[in-house]
Amino acid sequence: MKVLVIDNEEFLAENLCNYITKFGAIKIQYVTSVKEALAVITQQKFDLIVSDLKLSNCQNDDWLLEIGSISPA
């Protein structure tokens, strides 16, 4: 399983990744901005994306729709 965590608070993202990896063979990566997330998602496929919905570096929720159009599964 491959997981992407999106959170503008690096400390929280890193700790969540560390916690999730304790449960088995999970490849996990985190990014701290919508711009990074969109770049990573266009290059790689993820089974699960976990995100903070109130990212401080984002004005609206259009990025959620953009992620859905890039990676609809």
LINTASUL-V296253 format. One line per field, one symbol per residue. phi: phi as a letter, one per 20 degrees, with the letter a starting at -180 (. if undefined). burial: b if it has 16 or more other C-alpha atoms within 10 Angstrom, else e. Layout:
phi: ???
burial: ???
This chain:
phi: .ccdddbfeggfffffffffffepfdecbccdbfgfgfffffecdcfbcdcfedffecebefffffffffcff
burial: eebbbbbbeeeebbebbeeeeeeeeeebbbbbbbeebbebeeeeebeebebeeebeeeeeeeeeeebeeebee
